[in-house]
């Protein structure tokens, strides 16, 4: 038997121990490959919307590969601890350091290559289903099956490199141990887990700091600090604070000495300490995935509301400031094309043209458009709001955007001071209605509008909007296909014209097309987030089972000894169930709480509405999957322990 055969036999004989590591690796390869199949599909490459989809899928590939590296590295390091005794015996029998390193390297590469082959094979079998689901999620036509040579090459190269690097890194995990330590292996007595009081308080301080920043006014720059503080807090929660809490439980004698609490609390400290880094990674992945799902469901609801609240199917907007000038010839030419397209389709419509100013206000941050009362009265019939008979030169009607984050704050506004134009107005009345695409609307008299326009500097913006109201396209229905088709045509046309127009700017807005595009982007993000979470959810379950399996011999001996002292099967089941449940659900509970708190605060800042239901749906989906894994692992684990009960 040569050395390669010896390595192969080692892998085969340790198949059960290697199974969790192997299956997790193969599953990661499969998901990476199926995403690559989607990215390189000819219909995606040639599709105008393919760029958006590919960009999202590329991000998913990077995330999958990065976390695959961390999970595989952590898995193999845990597995090598189990085999330390075997390596120690080989060292005593005369195996040199080079031979031992070569053996470990060969075994890792054999498992890595097998994982790649199985992952590619299973990915090919599932790729058709993945293409079908991906096309439906992205709202594209059905994607045909093809031979994904590029995807296979990319996957093979990436994961060969991953397993090669990890195989090299594992050499350092064994090389640093002495022979005596190797022989003792996993049977070496563990020292009692200790926690730093200062690092435990640092964890709590970081949680408080992140919570404080989230309650402040939203600032994109603060988002980095919030994520950083949350990450540090989560890491030290599992490595320090959780151990500190368990120590406090041990000191609570009435609780600690009650029933089986003595068993599971004592063991919990060791299990949490051993799995702290894995808990941290799982929590971050689940929190990110739940946040993505919660935000996507929330944004989808907001976009549906925006579509329903938008009365105009199309808006043709041109702007003028110190850089751009109105091109009335181009305006007439473009709106005539829109008129002809609608008449050709036999669509009855009403066209309204109006102008707005954007002077900015000191009392309201963000966009506030100013409109003259005569223009507002022409819009009033369409929006079913009362007309305004007259306004004094210093009076304004303030109309809040119901989708804005600061709508509650604006209710307190009594006066409006224009930042550009040096004019002040008294807000005599307010109500909520979405009359302009973005921001709020201030209605003033025609004479005040003319005076404000004269006073405004050349850098201030004025817009001329031509809006199309089409009664037969009901706002309470999903976007009509014809509405979307026409909207897409003119959106693309305005983008093409923008490339050649230097002195004027034109924006064509289609409520249906905008809704479909954003909905598609949200669906793709949801698709990516769910699949990434699924990868690591399954990897986590298999890895937790592997960790329980590595400790099984010690747990068997402990249960056998305790059963001889009077431990009943019911008490054993209760203690083991609590420990397994903690391994599966502590990261989920922490991730769920972090997600709920973060999204509830951020959504209030961003005006995205109630995030409780969407977030609970995301957390609930992960809880359901973890619950299934939990019952499977618990059943198998308890079966092993029952066999040693006296």
Backbone torsions as a table, in degrees:
resi	resn	phi	psi	omega
1	UNK	NA	121.9	179.2
2	UNK	-86.1	-179.8	-173.3
3	UNK	-67.4	-37.7	179.6
4	UNK	-64.6	-41.0	178.2
5	UNK	-65.0	-37.1	177.6
6	UNK	-61.5	-44.0	178.5
7	UNK	-64.2	-42.1	179.8
8	UNK	-63.8	-42.6	178.4
9	UNK	-64.0	-37.3	177.1
10	UNK	-60.2	-43.1	179.9
11	UNK	-64.3	-44.0	-178.7
12	UNK	-65.7	-40.7	-177.9
13	UNK	-72.4	-26.8	177.9
14	UNK	-100.6	25.9	-175.1
15	UNK	-57.8	-40.7	-178.1
16	UNK	-65.1	-42.6	179.9
17	UNK	-68.6	-35.0	-178.1
18	UNK	-81.4	-11.1	-170.0
19	UNK	-59.5	-43.7	-178.8
20	UNK	-63.8	-44.9	178.1
21	UNK	-62.2	-43.7	-178.8
22	UNK	-66.1	-47.7	-177.5
23	UNK	-65.6	-40.1	177.8
24	UNK	-62.0	-43.1	179.6
25	UNK	-65.4	-45.0	-179.3
26	UNK	-63.4	-38.3	-180.0
27	UNK	-67.3	-40.4	177.2
28	UNK	-62.9	-41.4	177.0
29	UNK	-61.6	-43.8	-178.0
30	UNK	-61.3	-46.2	-178.8
31	UNK	-67.3	-43.3	177.0
32	UNK	-57.8	-43.5	-178.8
33	UNK	-65.7	-43.8	-178.7
34	UNK	-65.8	-36.1	174.2
35	UNK	-63.9	-41.9	178.9
36	UNK	-63.8	-37.2	176.1
37	UNK	-58.7	-41.7	179.4
38	UNK	-66.8	-43.8	-177.0
39	UNK	-63.3	-43.4	-175.0
40	UNK	-88.3	4.8	-179.4
41	UNK	-63.6	133.9	-177.7
42	UNK	-55.8	-37.7	-179.0
43	UNK	-69.1	-29.6	176.7
44	UNK	-74.5	-43.5	-179.0
45	UNK	-60.7	-39.9	-175.1
46	UNK	-92.1	-3.9	-177.9
47	UNK	-83.8	137.3	179.0
48	UNK	-58.2	-33.4	179.1
49	UNK	-87.1	-2.1	-178.0
50	UNK	-61.8	-28.3	-179.4
51	UNK	-61.8	-45.3	178.8
52	UNK	-63.2	-44.2	-178.7
53	UNK	-64.8	-45.6	-178.8
54	UNK	-62.6	-39.0	-179.6
55	UNK	-61.9	-44.5	178.3
56	UNK	-64.5	-42.6	179.7
57	UNK	-66.4	-36.4	178.1
58	UNK	-62.8	-41.8	176.5
59	UNK	-60.4	-42.8	178.9
60	UNK	-60.7	-41.1	179.3
61	UNK	-60.6	-44.3	179.8
62	UNK	-61.9	-44.2	-178.8
63	UNK	-64.8	-44.9	179.1
64	UNK	-58.8	-46.4	-176.8
65	UNK	-66.0	-42.4	-178.8
66	UNK	-63.1	-48.3	-179.0
67	UNK	-73.2	-28.7	174.5
68	UNK	-61.4	-41.8	178.5
69	UNK	-59.9	-46.3	-178.0
70	UNK	-66.1	-44.0	-178.8
71	UNK	-66.2	-43.7	-178.9
72	UNK	-65.6	-42.0	178.8
73	UNK	-62.5	-43.9	-179.9
74	UNK	-67.9	-37.6	179.3
75	UNK	-63.9	-46.8	-176.6
76	UNK	-69.5	-33.4	178.2
77	UNK	-65.9	-38.5	177.5
78	UNK	-68.7	-37.9	-179.7
79	UNK	-67.0	-39.1	-179.1
80	UNK	-64.4	-29.1	177.7
81	UNK	-63.0	-35.1	179.7
82	UNK	-68.4	-31.8	-174.2
83	UNK	-96.1	9.0	-179.1
84	UNK	-58.7	-40.3	-179.3
85	UNK	-61.0	-41.6	178.4
86	UNK	-61.7	-42.7	179.2
87	UNK	-66.3	-36.1	178.1
88	UNK	-63.7	-41.6	178.4
89	UNK	-63.9	-42.0	178.0
90	UNK	-61.5	-37.0	178.9
91	UNK	-66.2	-41.1	179.2
92	UNK	-65.3	-35.2	-179.2
93	UNK	-74.8	-2.6	174.3
94	UNK	110.1	7.2	179.2
95	UNK	-68.8	129.7	178.9
96	UNK	-79.0	162.2	179.7
97	UNK	-58.6	-40.7	179.5
98	UNK	-63.2	-41.5	-179.7
99	UNK	-65.6	-41.0	179.2
100	UNK	-64.4	-42.8	177.6
101	UNK	-62.9	-42.7	179.9
102	UNK	-64.9	-37.3	177.8
103	UNK	-63.0	-48.1	180.0
104	UNK	-62.9	-42.7	179.6
105	UNK	-61.7	-46.0	-179.7
106	UNK	-62.6	-44.3	-179.3
107	UNK	-61.4	-45.6	179.8
108	UNK	-63.2	-42.1	180.0
109	UNK	-68.4	-36.9	176.9
110	UNK	-61.5	-45.8	179.0
111	UNK	-67.4	-39.2	178.2
112	UNK	-61.8	-46.3	179.7
113	UNK	-64.5	-41.8	177.6
114	UNK	-62.5	-39.2	178.0
115	UNK	-63.4	-41.4	179.2
116	UNK	-63.8	-45.0	-179.1
117	UNK	-64.0	-46.3	179.7
118	UNK	-67.0	-39.9	178.8
119	UNK	-63.3	-42.3	177.9
120	UNK	-66.3	-42.3	-179.0
121	UNK	-64.3	-47.6	179.2
122	UNK	-68.2	-33.6	176.6
123	UNK	-64.3	-39.6	176.5
124	UNK	-62.6	-40.4	-179.7
125	UNK	-66.3	-36.1	-176.0
126	UNK	-95.4	-6.9	-174.0
127	UNK	-63.5	-35.8	179.1
128	UNK	-62.9	-44.0	177.4
129	UNK	-64.0	-41.4	179.0
130	UNK	-62.5	-43.1	178.2
131	UNK	-63.0	-39.3	-180.0
132	UNK	-65.0	-47.3	179.8
133	UNK	-66.0	-44.4	-179.7
134	UNK	-60.3	-41.2	179.7
135	UNK	-65.7	-39.6	180.0
136	UNK	-69.0	-40.8	178.6
137	UNK	-63.5	-42.6	-179.8
138	UNK	-80.9	-0.8	179.6
139	UNK	56.4	48.2	176.1
140	UNK	-113.9	169.7	175.5
141	UNK	-68.0	160.7	-176.8
142	UNK	-59.7	133.7	-178.5
143	UNK	-91.8	127.0	-178.5
144	UNK	-76.6	157.3	178.4
145	UNK	-77.7	145.3	178.1
146	UNK	-146.9	166.2	178.2
147	UNK	-84.0	108.3	-171.4
148	UNK	-86.8	70.8	-178.1
149	UNK	-63.3	-41.9	-179.8
150	UNK	-63.6	-41.7	179.5
151	UNK	-64.1	-40.1	178.8
152	UNK	-65.2	-42.0	-179.7
153	UNK	-65.4	-45.4	-180.0
154	UNK	-61.0	-46.5	-178.9
155	UNK	-62.8	-45.4	-178.6
156	UNK	-62.2	-46.5	-178.6
157	UNK	-64.0	-46.5	-177.5
158	UNK	-62.0	-46.6	-175.0
159	UNK	-80.9	-26.0	170.9
160	UNK	-63.3	-42.9	177.3
161	UNK	-63.5	-40.9	-179.8
162	UNK	-61.9	-49.2	-178.3
163	UNK	-68.8	-32.0	177.8
164	UNK	-65.1	-47.0	-179.8
165	UNK	-64.4	-43.4	-179.6
166	UNK	-65.9	-37.4	177.4
167	UNK	-62.1	-36.9	176.8
168	UNK	-69.6	-40.3	-179.0
169	UNK	-65.9	-34.1	-178.7
170	UNK	-65.6	-24.2	178.8
171	UNK	-61.0	-34.7	-179.1
172	UNK	-74.1	-24.2	-179.9
173	UNK	-70.7	-28.4	-178.4
174	UNK	-96.8	-35.8	-173.6
175	UNK	-60.2	-31.1	-174.4
176	UNK	-78.7	-8.7	-176.9
177	UNK	-92.7	142.9	174.9
178	UNK	-83.0	165.3	-175.9
179	UNK	-59.9	-42.7	-179.0
180	UNK	-59.9	-42.0	178.3
181	UNK	-65.1	-38.3	179.0
182	UNK	-64.7	-42.1	-178.6
183	UNK	-66.2	-40.2	177.8
184	UNK	-63.0	-36.2	175.0
185	UNK	54.0	-139.5	-177.3
186	UNK	-75.6	-9.0	179.6
187	UNK	-83.5	-5.5	178.7
188	UNK	-62.9	128.6	-178.3
189	UNK	-57.9	137.5	-179.5
190	UNK	-90.8	139.9	175.0
191	UNK	-76.1	153.2	-178.2
192	UNK	-63.7	131.7	-179.8
193	UNK	-59.6	135.3	179.2
194	UNK	-119.0	149.8	-179.9
195	UNK	-127.6	141.7	176.8
196	UNK	-83.6	126.2	179.0
197	UNK	-62.5	-40.3	-177.5
198	UNK	-66.8	-42.3	178.9
199	UNK	-69.5	-30.5	175.5
200	UNK	-65.2	-43.5	177.0
201	UNK	-68.1	-33.1	176.1
202	UNK	-61.7	-40.3	177.3
203	UNK	-59.6	-47.9	179.4
204	UNK	-64.5	-39.6	179.7
205	UNK	-63.5	-39.6	178.7
206	UNK	-67.0	-38.2	175.9
207	UNK	-61.4	-46.2	-180.0
208	UNK	-63.8	-42.3	179.5
209	UNK	-62.5	-43.2	178.2
210	UNK	-64.1	-41.0	179.0
211	UNK	-63.4	-41.7	179.6
212	UNK	-63.2	-45.5	-179.7
213	UNK	-64.3	-35.0	179.5
214	UNK	-68.1	-28.0	-179.7
215	UNK	-80.3	-14.4	178.5
216	UNK	-77.1	170.3	177.0
217	UNK	-58.1	136.2	-173.8
218	UNK	-62.4	129.2	177.4
219	UNK	-139.8	121.0	-179.5
220	UNK	-54.5	-31.1	179.3
221	UNK	-66.7	-33.5	179.7
222	UNK	-71.3	-22.0	-176.9
223	UNK	-59.5	-37.9	179.1
224	UNK	-63.0	-43.7	-179.7
225	UNK	-67.8	-36.2	178.3
226	UNK	-62.5	-46.8	179.4
227	UNK	-63.9	-42.4	-179.2
228	UNK	-63.7	-47.0	179.5
229	UNK	-63.9	-41.8	178.8
230	UNK	-62.8	-39.3	179.4
231	UNK	-66.6	-45.9	178.7
232	UNK	-62.2	-43.9	-179.5
233	UNK	-61.5	-42.4	-179.5
234	UNK	-66.2	-42.0	-179.1
235	UNK	-61.5	-49.8	-177.9
236	UNK	-75.4	-18.6	173.7
237	UNK	-63.0	-45.5	-178.1
238	UNK	-78.2	-37.5	-175.9
239	UNK	-83.9	-24.6	-174.9
240	UNK	-128.3	-57.9	-171.6
241	UNK	-62.9	-40.9	-179.9
242	UNK	-63.0	-39.4	177.3
243	UNK	-65.8	-38.7	178.6
244	UNK	-63.6	-40.9	178.8
245	UNK	-65.1	-41.0	178.4
246	UNK	-63.9	-37.6	176.6
247	UNK	-62.1	-39.2	177.5
248	UNK	-65.5	-37.3	177.2
249	UNK	-63.7	-38.2	179.2
250	UNK	-65.4	-33.2	-179.5
251	UNK	-76.2	-17.4	176.9
252	UNK	-82.2	85.7	-171.9
253	UNK	-57.5	-44.5	-179.9
254	UNK	-57.3	-36.1	178.6
255	UNK	-79.9	-45.2	-173.1
256	UNK	-65.0	-35.4	-175.9
257	UNK	-93.1	8.6	-178.1
258	UNK	-89.9	121.7	174.7
259	UNK	55.9	-131.6	-178.0
260	UNK	-89.5	6.4	179.9
261	UNK	-57.8	-35.5	179.5
262	UNK	-57.7	-38.2	-177.9
263	UNK	-71.1	-57.0	-171.2
264	UNK	-74.8	-31.2	178.1
265	UNK	-67.3	-42.0	179.4
266	UNK	-62.6	-45.0	-179.2
267	UNK	-71.8	-30.6	-175.7
268	UNK	-61.4	-37.9	-179.4
269	UNK	-58.6	-43.4	-179.8
270	UNK	-68.6	-42.8	-176.6
271	UNK	-68.1	-39.9	178.5
272	UNK	-66.5	-42.2	-179.9
273	UNK	-63.8	-42.0	-178.8
274	UNK	-66.8	-31.8	-173.6
275	UNK	-108.3	13.1	-172.9
276	UNK	-58.0	-46.3	-177.7
277	UNK	-67.6	-36.4	177.4
278	UNK	-67.3	-41.8	176.0
279	UNK	-57.1	-42.0	179.9
280	UNK	-60.0	-48.5	-179.4
281	UNK	-63.6	-42.1	179.9
282	UNK	-62.5	-44.7	-178.6
283	UNK	-60.9	-44.2	-179.9
284	UNK	-63.1	-44.9	-179.1
285	UNK	-63.4	-46.9	-178.3
286	UNK	-66.7	-41.0	178.8
287	UNK	-61.9	-43.1	177.8
288	UNK	-62.8	-45.1	-177.6
289	UNK	-66.2	-44.3	178.7
290	UNK	-64.4	-37.5	177.7
291	UNK	-64.3	-44.2	178.6
292	UNK	-60.9	-47.0	-179.3
293	UNK	-62.8	-45.4	179.8
294	UNK	-61.3	-44.8	179.6
295	UNK	-65.2	-42.4	-178.1
296	UNK	-63.3	-47.6	179.2
297	UNK	-62.1	-38.4	179.1
298	UNK	-66.9	-47.4	-179.6
299	UNK	-64.2	-39.0	177.2
300	UNK	-59.1	-42.6	177.3
301	UNK	-64.3	-41.1	178.6
302	UNK	-64.4	-41.4	179.8
303	UNK	-66.9	-36.5	176.5
304	UNK	-63.5	-40.5	177.1
305	UNK	-65.5	-41.0	178.9
306	UNK	-62.0	-39.6	178.6
307	UNK	-63.8	-43.5	-177.7
308	UNK	-70.3	-30.2	-177.8
309	UNK	-85.0	-9.4	-179.3
310	UNK	-89.4	112.9	-177.1
311	UNK	-76.8	-32.0	-175.3
312	UNK	-90.5	129.5	178.8
313	UNK	-69.1	-40.0	-177.5
314	UNK	-134.3	146.9	173.5
315	UNK	-132.3	123.7	176.3
316	UNK	-106.6	112.2	-172.8
317	UNK	-119.9	130.4	173.4
318	UNK	-126.5	145.5	-171.7
319	UNK	-122.8	157.7	176.9
320	UNK	-138.6	131.9	173.0
321	UNK	-153.0	-155.3	-178.7
322	UNK	-71.1	-13.8	-179.7
323	UNK	-103.3	-39.6	-175.4
324	UNK	-110.0	150.3	177.6
325	UNK	-126.4	149.8	176.5
326	UNK	-66.9	134.2	174.7
327	UNK	-115.2	89.1	-173.8
328	UNK	-66.0	-28.0	175.9
329	UNK	-65.0	-43.1	178.8
330	UNK	-67.5	-37.8	178.4
331	UNK	-60.0	-47.5	-179.8
332	UNK	-63.8	-41.1	-179.0
333	UNK	-63.5	-45.8	-176.9
334	UNK	-70.1	-44.2	-179.1
335	UNK	-67.7	-30.3	175.1
336	UNK	-63.8	-39.7	177.3
337	UNK	-62.0	-41.3	178.9
338	UNK	-64.9	-43.9	178.3
339	UNK	-58.2	-45.4	-178.2
340	UNK	-64.2	-39.5	-179.8
341	UNK	-64.9	-41.6	179.9
342	UNK	-69.6	-40.0	177.9
343	UNK	-65.9	-38.7	178.4
344	UNK	-61.3	-35.8	179.2
345	UNK	-83.8	-1.5	179.2
346	UNK	72.4	31.4	-177.0
347	UNK	-98.4	128.0	174.6
348	UNK	-85.0	135.4	-175.8
349	UNK	-146.9	165.2	174.9
350	UNK	-126.6	126.8	-176.3
351	UNK	-107.4	130.1	179.6
352	UNK	-128.4	131.1	177.9
353	UNK	-114.7	135.0	-179.8
354	UNK	-152.0	161.6	179.8
355	UNK	-119.1	152.0	177.5
356	UNK	-137.6	153.3	175.5
357	UNK	-111.3	154.1	177.8
358	UNK	-126.6	73.9	-177.7
359	UNK	-82.2	-15.8	-175.1
360	UNK	77.0	147.0	179.6
361	UNK	-126.1	150.1	-179.8
362	UNK	-75.9	-27.3	-176.3
363	UNK	-85.0	-25.3	-175.8
364	UNK	-120.6	122.4	175.4
365	UNK	-81.2	151.9	-179.8
366	UNK	88.9	-163.2	-172.6
367	UNK	-83.3	129.5	171.5
368	UNK	-136.0	110.6	-180.0
369	UNK	-84.9	146.7	177.7
370	UNK	-114.0	129.0	-176.7
371	UNK	-129.3	146.6	176.6
372	UNK	-80.4	153.1	-171.4
373	UNK	-64.2	-32.0	179.7
374	UNK	-64.9	-38.1	176.8
375	UNK	-68.4	-40.0	179.6
376	UNK	-61.8	-41.7	-178.9
377	UNK	-64.1	-29.2	176.3
378	UNK	-72.3	-27.9	177.5
379	UNK	-84.2	-20.1	-172.4
380	UNK	-60.4	-41.3	-179.0
381	UNK	-62.4	-41.4	-178.2
382	UNK	-68.6	-40.3	-177.4
383	UNK	-88.6	0.0	177.6
384	UNK	56.8	50.0	175.5
385	UNK	-124.1	153.7	-178.7
386	UNK	-64.3	142.2	176.0
387	UNK	-76.1	159.8	178.7
388	UNK	-106.7	120.7	-176.9
389	UNK	-68.9	-45.4	179.2
390	UNK	-162.7	157.0	175.9
391	UNK	-134.6	140.5	174.2
392	UNK	-72.0	163.9	-175.5
393	UNK	-65.0	-18.6	-179.7
394	UNK	-111.0	15.7	-177.9
395	UNK	-111.5	152.1	177.5
396	UNK	-143.4	148.4	171.5
397	UNK	-102.5	118.2	-175.3
398	UNK	-100.4	122.4	-178.0
399	UNK	-114.7	113.1	-177.4
400	UNK	-81.3	143.1	174.1
401	UNK	-79.8	119.4	-177.0
402	UNK	-64.9	-15.8	-179.3
403	UNK	-96.9	4.0	-176.8
404	UNK	-82.6	150.6	-179.4
405	UNK	-73.2	-27.9	-174.1
406	UNK	-104.0	22.5	-175.4
407	UNK	-63.8	-34.8	179.5
408	UNK	-69.7	-38.2	179.2
409	UNK	-64.9	-35.7	-176.1
410	UNK	-70.8	-21.7	178.6
411	UNK	-58.7	-26.4	-177.9
412	UNK	-85.6	-7.3	-177.2
413	UNK	-71.5	126.1	178.8
414	UNK	-108.4	-26.9	-179.1
415	UNK	-133.1	149.7	176.3
416	UNK	-120.8	124.1	177.1
417	UNK	-112.6	119.4	-177.6
418	UNK	-75.3	126.0	-179.6
419	UNK	-67.2	-34.3	177.4
420	UNK	-117.2	121.0	-178.8
421	UNK	116.2	-13.9	174.8
422	UNK	50.3	57.4	178.1
423	UNK	-133.7	147.7	179.3
424	UNK	-125.6	145.6	-177.8
425	UNK	-137.8	149.6	176.5
426	UNK	-97.1	125.8	179.1
427	UNK	-80.0	99.8	-175.9
428	UNK	-80.4	-20.7	-178.2
429	UNK	-157.4	151.1	176.3
430	UNK	-137.4	149.9	167.3
431	UNK	-159.0	168.5	-177.5
432	UNK	-102.8	129.4	175.7
433	UNK	-169.3	141.4	178.4
434	UNK	-91.6	95.1	-178.3
435	UNK	-101.3	-26.9	178.4
436	UNK	-119.8	153.6	-175.0
437	UNK	-56.4	-39.6	-176.1
438	UNK	-132.7	144.0	172.9
439	UNK	74.3	-161.5	-175.3
440	UNK	-106.0	176.0	-177.0
441	UNK	-134.1	132.2	174.2
442	UNK	-115.5	122.1	-179.0
443	UNK	-100.7	126.9	178.6
444	UNK	-128.1	169.6	-179.3
445	UNK	-66.7	158.7	-178.7
446	UNK	-61.4	-39.4	-178.9
447	UNK	-68.6	-39.9	177.9
448	UNK	-65.9	-35.6	178.1
449	UNK	-63.0	-44.2	-179.8
450	UNK	-64.4	-41.6	179.0
451	UNK	-65.5	-41.2	179.4
452	UNK	-64.0	-39.4	-179.9
453	UNK	-63.4	-38.2	179.5
454	UNK	-68.5	-37.6	-176.4
455	UNK	-77.2	-22.1	-175.8
456	UNK	-68.5	140.2	177.1
457	UNK	-68.6	163.2	-177.0
458	UNK	-64.1	-23.6	-179.0
459	UNK	-74.4	-17.9	179.9
460	UNK	-71.2	149.7	-173.5
461	UNK	-97.5	139.6	170.5
462	UNK	-123.7	136.5	-179.8
463	UNK	-116.0	143.1	168.6
464	UNK	-115.1	119.3	-177.0
465	UNK	-112.1	135.5	172.6
466	UNK	-115.7	110.0	-173.2
467	UNK	-109.1	143.1	-176.9
468	UNK	-114.9	116.8	177.0
469	UNK	-101.2	121.8	-176.6
470	UNK	-123.0	100.5	-173.8
471	UNK	-59.2	-35.4	-174.5
472	UNK	-72.6	-15.2	174.4
473	UNK	-94.3	89.6	-173.9
474	UNK	-65.6	138.5	179.9
475	UNK	-75.9	-12.9	-179.1
476	UNK	-89.8	1.7	178.7
477	UNK	-108.0	165.8	174.1
478	UNK	-66.1	157.2	-177.4
479	UNK	-53.7	126.1	179.4
480	UNK	-69.8	143.1	-176.5
481	UNK	-63.5	-37.7	178.8
482	UNK	-67.9	-40.4	177.3
483	UNK	-60.7	-43.4	179.4
484	UNK	-66.6	-40.7	-178.0
485	UNK	-63.9	-46.9	179.0
486	UNK	-66.6	-41.8	179.1
487	UNK	-60.2	-43.4	179.2
488	UNK	-61.3	-40.2	-178.4
489	UNK	-60.6	-46.1	-175.8
490	UNK	-81.2	-26.5	173.1
491	UNK	-63.6	-45.8	178.6
492	UNK	-64.9	-37.5	179.2
493	UNK	-64.9	-42.2	179.9
494	UNK	-66.1	-33.6	177.2
495	UNK	-68.2	-38.7	177.8
496	UNK	-66.8	-42.1	179.6
497	UNK	-64.8	-33.3	-178.9
498	UNK	-62.5	-26.3	-179.8
499	UNK	-72.0	-25.5	-176.6
500	UNK	-104.6	-20.5	-178.6
501	UNK	-85.5	124.4	-177.4
502	UNK	-105.1	-29.4	-173.7
503	UNK	-104.2	-4.3	-178.7
504	UNK	-139.6	157.6	179.4
505	UNK	-129.9	136.1	-178.8
506	UNK	-132.6	134.4	175.8
507	UNK	-125.0	125.9	175.8
508	UNK	-105.5	122.7	-178.3
509	UNK	-112.0	130.8	176.6
510	UNK	-123.8	117.3	-176.0
511	UNK	-61.3	-39.8	-177.9
512	UNK	-71.2	-46.5	-177.9
513	UNK	-65.3	-42.3	177.9
514	UNK	-61.0	-42.1	-179.8
515	UNK	-64.1	-44.3	-179.2
516	UNK	-64.2	-42.4	-178.7
517	UNK	-65.4	-44.8	179.9
518	UNK	-68.2	-39.8	178.4
519	UNK	-62.0	-40.3	178.6
520	UNK	-63.4	-44.6	179.4
521	UNK	-62.2	-41.1	178.8
522	UNK	-65.8	-40.0	179.2
523	UNK	-63.2	-41.2	179.3
524	UNK	-64.6	-43.7	178.7
525	UNK	-61.9	-40.0	177.6
526	UNK	-64.3	-44.1	178.8
527	UNK	-58.1	-45.5	-179.7
528	UNK	-65.7	-48.1	-177.5
529	UNK	-61.5	-43.3	-178.5
530	UNK	-65.2	-42.4	-178.2
531	UNK	-69.9	-38.4	176.6
532	UNK	-62.8	-44.1	178.6
533	UNK	-63.9	-37.3	179.3
534	UNK	-61.8	-39.5	179.3
535	UNK	-57.3	-53.1	-172.8
536	UNK	-80.7	-20.1	172.6
537	UNK	-67.0	-45.9	177.9
538	UNK	-68.1	-42.0	178.4
539	UNK	-60.9	-39.8	179.6
540	UNK	-63.9	-44.7	-179.6
541	UNK	-61.0	-45.5	-179.6
542	UNK	-67.0	-35.9	-180.0
543	UNK	-70.8	-39.2	177.2
544	UNK	-63.4	-39.7	176.3
545	UNK	-62.3	-40.8	178.6
546	UNK	-62.7	-42.4	179.6
547	UNK	-63.8	-40.7	177.4
548	UNK	-65.3	-37.4	179.7
549	UNK	-65.2	-39.8	-179.4
550	UNK	-66.6	-29.7	178.9
551	UNK	-92.3	2.8	-171.9
552	UNK	-62.3	-42.5	-178.1
553	UNK	-61.8	-42.1	178.0
554	UNK	-65.9	-42.7	180.0
555	UNK	-65.2	-37.9	177.1
556	UNK	-60.1	-47.0	-179.3
557	UNK	-62.4	-42.0	179.7
558	UNK	-63.8	-46.7	-179.1
559	UNK	-65.0	-40.3	178.6
560	UNK	-60.8	-45.8	-179.2
561	UNK	-64.4	-43.5	-178.5
562	UNK	-69.6	-34.0	179.3
563	UNK	-66.3	-32.5	176.8
564	UNK	-70.0	-23.2	178.9
565	UNK	-90.6	-2.5	175.6
566	UNK	119.0	4.4	178.4
567	UNK	-66.7	125.0	-179.4
568	UNK	-84.5	163.4	177.8
569	UNK	-62.5	-38.1	179.5
570	UNK	-62.5	-43.8	179.4
571	UNK	-66.8	-38.4	177.5
572	UNK	-62.4	-44.3	-180.0
573	UNK	-61.9	-42.8	-178.0
574	UNK	-64.0	-46.0	-179.6
575	UNK	-63.3	-46.4	-179.2
576	UNK	-66.2	-38.6	-179.5
577	UNK	-63.7	-42.5	179.0
578	UNK	-61.7	-43.1	-179.1
579	UNK	-65.7	-44.3	179.8
580	UNK	-66.8	-41.9	179.1
581	UNK	-61.0	-38.9	178.4
582	UNK	-62.3	-42.6	179.6
583	UNK	-61.8	-38.2	-175.9
584	UNK	-82.7	-36.6	-166.7
585	UNK	-108.9	-16.3	177.3
586	UNK	-59.1	-49.1	177.7
587	UNK	-60.2	-36.8	-179.3
588	UNK	-67.3	-41.8	179.3
589	UNK	-64.6	-45.7	179.2
590	UNK	-62.0	-46.1	179.4
591	UNK	-62.6	-40.3	179.7
592	UNK	-64.0	-44.7	178.9
593	UNK	-64.3	-44.0	178.6
594	UNK	-60.4	-42.6	-178.5
595	UNK	-66.7	-46.0	-179.1
596	UNK	-60.4	-46.6	-178.6
597	UNK	-66.0	-46.9	-176.8
598	UNK	-62.6	-48.7	-176.2
599	UNK	-70.3	-36.6	179.9
600	UNK	-63.3	-38.9	179.6
601	UNK	-75.7	-45.4	-178.5
602	UNK	-66.9	-37.1	-179.5
603	UNK	-66.4	-33.9	175.3
604	UNK	-65.6	-38.5	179.4
605	UNK	-68.0	-39.2	-175.3
606	UNK	-92.6	-5.4	179.1
607	UNK	70.9	33.7	-179.3
608	UNK	-90.8	4.1	176.2
609	UNK	84.8	-166.8	-177.2
610	UNK	-72.0	124.7	-177.7
611	UNK	-104.7	1.1	-173.5
612	UNK	-62.4	-52.8	-176.1
613	UNK	-64.2	-49.8	178.2
614	UNK	-58.7	-39.8	-179.0
615	UNK	-68.4	-41.8	178.1
616	UNK	-63.6	-33.3	176.5
617	UNK	-64.3	-42.6	178.4
618	UNK	-65.0	-46.5	179.4
619	UNK	-65.1	-40.0	-179.7
620	UNK	-61.2	-37.2	179.1
621	UNK	-64.8	-41.8	177.7
622	UNK	-68.1	-38.6	179.2
623	UNK	-62.3	-41.1	179.7
624	UNK	-61.7	-45.6	180.0
625	UNK	-64.0	-46.0	-179.7
626	UNK	-63.6	-34.6	179.8
627	UNK	-64.3	-40.3	177.5
628	UNK	-63.1	-47.3	177.5
629	UNK	-58.6	-43.1	-177.3
630	UNK	-59.0	-47.2	-178.5
631	UNK	-65.3	-36.7	178.7
632	UNK	-65.7	-50.3	-178.2
633	UNK	-65.5	-42.1	-179.7
634	UNK	-60.3	-44.1	-179.0
635	UNK	-60.5	-46.2	-178.5
636	UNK	-67.9	-38.8	-177.1
637	UNK	-69.2	-45.2	-179.8
638	UNK	-65.4	-32.9	176.9
639	UNK	-60.0	-41.0	179.2
640	UNK	-66.7	-39.8	-178.1
641	UNK	-73.0	-33.1	179.8
642	UNK	-60.7	-31.3	-175.7
643	UNK	-66.0	-22.1	-178.2
644	UNK	-102.2	0.0	178.4
645	UNK	-69.8	137.4	179.8
646	UNK	-79.8	NA	NA
